[in-house]
Structure formats: C-alpha cells, structure tokens
Amino acid sequence: MSTHQLDVPELHLRLDIKRRADGLTWRQVAAQLDLSASTLSRLADGRRPDADALVTLLVWLDLDDAASFVIKPKDQP
C-alpha cells in the first residue's frame, strides 16, 4: 500500500494558475504538452492522470527537480 497520494485538486489549481499566467486555454496547454484535452478535463473532475501525463505536467510546472533522476524526455532511450 502506498503511503502518499496525489492531491489532484492542488495539482489542477497550480496548473490553472500557470495556464492563466501564460494566457493559455486548456486546449492550448494540452496541445503544447502533447496531452489529450480529456487528460486535463479528468484532472478538473478530480481524477488522477497516468504516470507519463503526471511527469509531463510536473515538468511544465517546473516541479520536477527533486525527481529529475527518474524523468527523461520521451524520445531518449
């Protein structure tokens, strides 16, 4: 059993703050990150993203530093 869980509402709030600061729509965020718009919609509904989508979102929020040793760009081996 896991000892921690993802705070989906907090993640969505932080994404929304950055999205607004960057002047983007949710669809533009999805396109920029190469994620489906439904991934972001599911977050808004409080549902968890898959692991790769979560990593992408953390990188976009610049929250990936502490976990950078397990994160790599998709096109790298």
Secondary structure, DSSP 8 states (H G I E B T S, - for coil): --S----HHHHHHHHHHHHHHTT--HHHHHHHHT--HHHHHHHHTT----HHHHHHHHHHTT--GGGGGG---TT--
